[in-house]
């Protein structure tokens, strides 16, 4: 099983924690159908702050939530009154994104800083209007949003309340706890057991006293990690580290940094504190009296410093992830959970002794190697932002092939049952690696679809018949259409659409034209609400239906009542949408 650990952690822990493979909203029959909660309000998805202004320049900062991106070509700036001249905004280079509908565009996933020259020598009061537009990776496009900043005698202020940075979630804390639990079973953390038993507990294992001493030891260690996480959250927020990481001059060294740490996890070399620092810390730990709560807490602080270099590789990855959130509270809680996870087995040891802990062995090396695989995956993930998509896909294939070979995929010798299972998983990874390399040669870039979406189905399915749909663009027209369907006792399907919405075009081409869907649309009145213009009236209608933007698909029954449970927000595939249409028909 030790050989399966890298695969399990690669497929479960890293995608969830780092968001490497964001998927479309789930639409399986067993899952809740209304997926509106999968998306953030626009001003939480894209936080705009004024970070400085003087007589000649206004400095703005966008901080995006993970999984959301802004379009470079959709930024617009104007002043009121208009005679306050604005210069050409200074925008950093964005990520190149090729779309089959919109062609080559530049986007910003993590955020950016903008310097906007302004010509206002008389320092007259004026208002700056900043317009921007972005989308979610899960398949939702927000209408253009405008935020106003007023400048005058008083400090500049935004007329809209800017929400706080994206906070933490219980699922993220659980993942950090599990990561800490995994770090405990590495050769560099288990040596803390003699410190706990010999110095803190003084050989007395078991009972409430041991429980209280071990908790003081573990919690003080976790608090040290929490302080480090909070500082990194503040550091990331103040320097906008996530935006600065878009430069190849930063991303490439960081990727090499994680790759070097991965080699350390594989045992190529060992990471330790310099003797100038480690020896005084060791002497201080030896002189600290055990048996008291304060002594146990002090030893916990010293232990956090002593083991940090040994676990610095995964710890560095955690700190980088925290810095991208810009959230001091969330960063502190996440690393506190990491520290508690590292210390939980130590508490078990203090209460029940070695009988509650697994025995050491080669499996510990497997855990260490698993973290090495995760670090290599982080390196590839970072390089994705600066390398061509096909080359990034080839690197994912190379990583999968390396893990497959380590699992013994090509070792055709007598094996135990566990080794055979590991070999089977390795063969599957080899198949994926071959698919990734073939896809890379064909110009593909999606690691989840290394061979592409399949052009055959796209070629067979023609565009939907425009005559089946009635396109409207005003709230009055939509209200009349809903009233007419209700009067006729006919169910209605309402599709929210815009020309600037990529996912809308994907749904139009691949979902509405699928035979499994078109076969069930008979009897529905099909209405497409086109909000390309994004007028105030259209935006108000979005608010009325509690939508952030297109695409969205709403089902109304024969009585004119929306079936809220069947609501679709964001992209959906043809199979899942056909299932929802089937449920709507069954409800009739």
N, C-alpha and C positions, 0 to 999 in steps of 0.2 A: 504493500500500500504506500510505502514511502515514495515510490516512483510516481504514484498518481497525484501526490500533493501538488506538484507544480501545475498540473493540468487543472485541478479543482480550483486552486487559487486564481489561476489565469482566467478561467471562465466565469468565476463568481465574484471574487473580491474586487479585482481591478476594474471591470466594467462598471460595477455599482458605485465604487468610490470615486473613480476618476472620470466617469462619463465617457469612456472611449468609444462605446458603441451605442449611442443613443438610438432607441428604436421608436417606431411609430406607436401611437397609443394603442393599447391592447383592445381588441374588439371581439375576443372570444366569447362564446355563449355563456361560459361560466363566470365571466368577469362583469362588473358593473358596466352598463352600456354608455351612460352619460359620462363622457370624459372631459367635461368642461373644466374640472378642477386640475387637469394636467397642465394648464397654462397660467402664467402670471399676468396681472394687469400690466398695461404697457409701461407705466412709470416705475413699476417694480422690475420689469424685464430690462428696461434701459434707464438707468439713473443718470440724470444730467445735473452737474454741479458747476457753479462758478467758483474757480479756485484762485482767481486774481484778476485785477484790472488796474490800469493806469491811464494816463492821457492818450497813449498811443496803441494799446493792445488789451484785448479782453481774452482771458484764458479760461477755456471751458474743458470739462472732463466728463466723458461718458464711461460708465461702469456697467457692463452687461452682466446679467445673471448667466450662469453656465447653461449652455444649450440655446443661446439666443445670439443673433448677429444683426449688425446694422449695414445698410447699403451705403457705399461711399458716394454714389452719384445722386442719392436722394437728400443730401444735406442742402439746406437753403437758409440764408441769413438775410434779414432786412431790418431796417430801423424805422421807428416812428418818433419824430417826423423824418420824412425821407431825405431831407437835406443833410442829415448826419451821415457822412459817407463811410461806407464799410469797404475795406480792402479785400484782397483775395485771401480766403482762409487757408492756413497752413495745416494741411492734413498729412499724416504719415501714410506710407504705402500700406495697402490692405492685402488681405489674402485673395488670391485669384480664384474665382469660382466660375466654372463654365456651365451654362444652363442651355438646354436645347431650345428653350423658348426665348430667353433674353440674351443669349450669347455670353460673351466674356464680361464679367462684372468683378468689382472688388468689394469685399465685405470685411467687417471687423467683428470677430467673435468675442474677444475679451474686453474690449473697450479701447478708448483712445483719448489723447489730449489734442485740443485744437487751439491754435493761436489765431485770433481774429483781429487784424488791424482796424483801427477806427480813427477817423479824422474829426475830432471834436475839440479844437483848441480853446474854445470859449467855455468848455465844461458845462454845456447846457444839459438840462435833464432830458433824457430820452429813454425809449423802450426798445430793447433788442428782442426780436422774434426768431427763435431757432426752430427750424422744421427738420424732422428726421423720420426715417422709416426703417423698420426691421422685421425680422421673421424669427420663428422658432424652428429649431432643427426637426422637431417632431411634426412639422407641417402646418403651421399657422402663420399667416402674414397679417401684421398690424397695419391699419390705415396710417397715412402720414399724420404725425403728431407734432404740434407746435407748442413750445414752452416760451414764456415771456419773462424777461429780466428787466427791471426798472433801475435806471441809473440817474442819480441826481445828487443833491447835497448830502443825503443820507447814504449809508452803504447800500450797494446794489442788492436787490432782493428779487427772488423769483415770485411771480404771482401765483404759482401753483405750489402746493405742498409736495416736497420731494420725499418719498418714503425712504425708510432706512434700508441699509444694505440687506441683501438676502440673508436670512438667519439659518439656524441649524434645524435639522430634523432628527427625530428619534432613530430613524433608519440609519442615518449617518453616524450617530453615536454608537449604535450597535455594531456597525462595520469597524469603527475604530477600536471598539472593545475586543472584537474578534481578532483584529490585527495585533493588538497587544497580547492577547492570549497566545497567538502563534509565535510572537517574539520571545515569550517566556521559554519555549522549548527549543532554544538555540544554545549552542555551547557557550555563548558569552553571557547569558543571563542566569543560567542554572548555578554558576558559582556563587550567586547571592544566597543560596540555601545555607552554606556554612556560616555566612555572616548572620543570617537570621537565627539559626539554631544555636550557634556558639556564643555570639555576642549579645544579641537582643534577648533571646529566650534563656540564655545560660544553660542550655541543655534540657530545660523543663518544657517538654512538648505536651500539649493537651490542656484543656480546661479554659475557663473564662479569662484567666490572666494571660495565657498565651494568645487568645483571640484578640484581647485589647491591645497587647503589645504589637502583634503582627499588623493589626489595622492601623495603628499609629505609624508604623514603619512604612506600610504600603501607601497610606493616604498622603503622607508627607512627600513621598516620591512622586505620586500622581499630581500633587499640587505644584511641584517644581515643573513638571511637564506642562501643566495648565498655564503657568505663568509664561513659559516659552511660547505656547500656542497663542496666548492673548497678545504678546508682544509681536509675534509674526502677523497676527491679524491687523494690529495697528500699523505695523511697518508696511504691509501690503496696501492698506487703505491710503496711507499718506503719500507713498511713492507711486501708487497705481502700478504695482509690479506686474499685474496681469496684462496691462497694455504694453509695457516695455518689453515683455517677453515675446512680442511679435517680431522682433528684429532677429535675423539670422545670426548676428554677432553675439546674441545672448542665448538663443535657442540651441545652437550647435554646441557651445561649451557646456551648457547644462546637460544636454543629451550625453556628451562624453563623460561628464561627471557621474551620471547615473550608471553608465556602462562600466566605468571604473569601479564603482561600488558593487556592481553585480559580480565582477571578477573577484572582489574580496569575499562576497558571500559564497562563491564557488570554491573558496579556499586557495586561490592563487597566491594571495598574500594576506597579511593580518593587519587590521586597523586597531591602533591603541593610542591612548593619550601619550604625549611626550613625557619622558621620565621626570623632567623638570616640574611638571604639574602632577603627574600620577603619584610620585613618591610622597610629597607632602599630604596629599589627600589620603593615601593609605595609612600614613602615620597618624593623622587626625582620627581616622576611623578606628584604628587600634587603641587609641587613648580614650575614645568615647566610652563611657560607662553604659553597660546594658542593664536590663532589668527595670528601667523606668520608662514612663511614657515619653518624657522629653528626650531621653537618650535614644529611644527607638525612633522618634521623629527626626532627630539630628542625623542618625545613621541612614534614614531613608533619603534625606536630602543629599548626603554624601554618596550614597549608592546610585542615585539618579545621575550624578556627575561621572561616576566611575563606569557605569554601563553604557552611557550615551555614545561614546566613540564606537563601542562594539556593535551597537544597533543603529549607527548613524546613517547607514544607507537607507533603510525604510523610513527612519525618522526624517531624513531630508526630503523624501518624497511626500510625507505627510505635511511637513512645513510648507512645501511649495504649493500643495493643494489648498492649505489654509490661507496662504498669502493671497491666492487668487480670489478668495471670497471677500476680503476686506472687512471681516467681521471679527472683532476682538472677542466678544462673548462666545460666539460659536467656535472660534479657534481654541479658546481656553477649554471649553467643554469637550471638544473633540480630543484634544491631547490629554485631558483629564481621564476620559474614557480609555484612551490608549494605556495610560499609566495604571489604571485600575485593572485592565485586562492583563497587563504584565504581572501585577501583584496578586491576582486572584489565586493562582496555584500556590503562591507562597503562604497565603492565609490558610489554605487547605492543609498544607504541610504543617503549619504551626498547630492546627487543631487536631489533626489525626495522624501526623507523622508521614513517613514515606509510603505507608499503605494506601494513601489516597492519591498518590502521584504515579504516573507511569514510569517504568524503569528506563534509564538512559540506554542508548544504543544507536545503531546506524540510522534509525528513523529520524534522529535529531539532525543528521546531515541532510536528510531529505527535506526537512523543514527549511533549513538554511538555503538549500539550492532552490526551493520554491520561491523564496523571497528574491533570489537572484534573477529568476525568470520574470518576476513581476517588475523588477527594476529595468530589465532589458525592454520589456513591453512599454514602460514609461518613456524610455529613450526613443523608441520608434514612434510613439504617440507624439512626442515633441517635434521630432523631425518631420512628421507629416505636414507641419505648417510651412516648411521651407522647401521641401523636396517635391518634385512632380508626383502626382497621384499614383502613376504606374510604378514608380520606384518605391514609394511607400508601401504599396501592396506587395511588391516583391520582398521587401524587408519583413512584412508580417509572415509571408510564406517561409522565409529563411528562419525566423524565430520558431514557427510551428515545426519545421523540419528538424531543427536542433533538438527541440523537446522530444520529438518522435524518436530520433536516434538514441537519445538518452534513455528513453523508455524501452529500448531494445526492439524497435520495430523490425529491424533487419537481422536480428540474431536468431536464426532458425536452428536452435539447439534445444535439447530437453529442458522443460521449464516447469515450475510449480504452477498451481492454478492462479495465484496472484500475478505471477510473471506473465502468464498468458493473457490475463485481463489487461495488464499494462501494455503488452505488445499489441493487443487489439486496438486500444486507444491510440497507440503510436501509429499504427497503420492508418487510422482515420485521420490523424494529423498530417501524415504524409500525403494522403489524398487531397486534403485542403491545401497543403503547400504546393502541390502540383497544379491545382486549380488556380491558386493565386499567381503562380508564375505564368501560366497560360493567359490568364486575364490581364496581367501586367503587359505581356507582349502584344495584346490586342488593344491596349490603351485604357483598360478598366482601372478604377481607383477605389472602389468600395470594398472594404475587407469583409463585410457581411454578404456581399454578392460578388465574389471574385470573378465570376463569368458573366456578369451583367444581368439585367432584368429579363433578357430573352427578347430578341427583336421579332421573333416569329409571331408571337401573340399580338405585338403592337402593329405588325403589318397586316394581320388578318382582320383585326377589328377596325372598322372604318369609324370615322367621327360620327357622333350621334346626330340624328336627323334634327336639324334646327327647328323643323316644324312641330316637333313634339313638345317643345319648350316655349313658354311665353316669357319674354325678357322684359322686366320692369326696372325702373330706376328711381321712382319717387315713392315716399311713404303713402301718399294718397292712392296711387295705383295699386300698391300692395294691399292696402286696406280694402279697396274695392274687390280685388281678386279673392281675398279671404272670405269676404261677405258673400260673393257669388258662389264660391264652392260650398259654403255652409248652407246657403239657400237651396242648392241643388243636391245636398246630401252626399257630396263627393269628397273623399279624402284628398288631401293636398300634400305635395312634397315641395318644400321651399329650399332652394339652393342659393347660398350667399356667394357671390362671385365678384372678382375684380380682375382687370387686365394685368395689374401689377402683381397678382398673386400666383406664384409658380405652382403651388399645390392645387389651386383651383383648376389649372389646365391639366395637371396630372389626373385629377379625378374625372374631368370631362372626357379625357382621352381613354383612360384605362379602366374606369369604374362604370360610368354611365353607359359605355358602349359594350360592356361585357355581356355575353349571351345570358349568363345566369341572372343578371340584373334586369336587362331589357325584357326578359320573359315574364317578370313579375310587376312591371310598372304599369301594366294595363289597368285602367280604372282609377289611377291617380291623376289629379290635375297637377301638371309639372310647371312650377314657377321658378324662374331664375331672377334673383334680385341683383342687379349690376350696380355695385357701388364704387366703380372705378373713379368717379369724380370725387368721392369722399367729401360730400357737402356736409354742412352742419346738420341738415335735416337727416341725412343718411346716418351720420354718426349718432345722432339722438336715437335713431331707430335701433342701432346696435345696442346702446345702453338699455333701451326698453326691453330687448330680448336677452339682456345680460350676456352679450357676446363681445369678445375682444377684437374680432376681425374675421375675414374669410380665410379658408373655406369653413363653412358650417352648413349642415343639412338638417332641417327640421321637419318632423312628421306631424300633420294635423289630421285628426279623424273627421268623420262625416259631420260631427257636430261643431267643428271649428275649434276644437280643443287640442293643444299641442301635446303629443306623447313625449313628455320630458325625458323619460328613461331611454328613449331611442335616439335622442339628439346626438349628432356627430359633430365634433369640433376638431379641425385639423385633418390630416390625411387619413385615409382608410383604404384597404384593398378591396377588390371586387368581391371576394368570397365573404369577407366579414360584412360588407354592406348588403349583399344579397340575403344574408341571414337576418339583418335588421328589417329589410323590406318584407321578408317572410313573416317575421313577428308582427309587423304592422298589419299585414293582411290577415293574420290569424286573429288579431284583436278585433277586426271588423265583424 
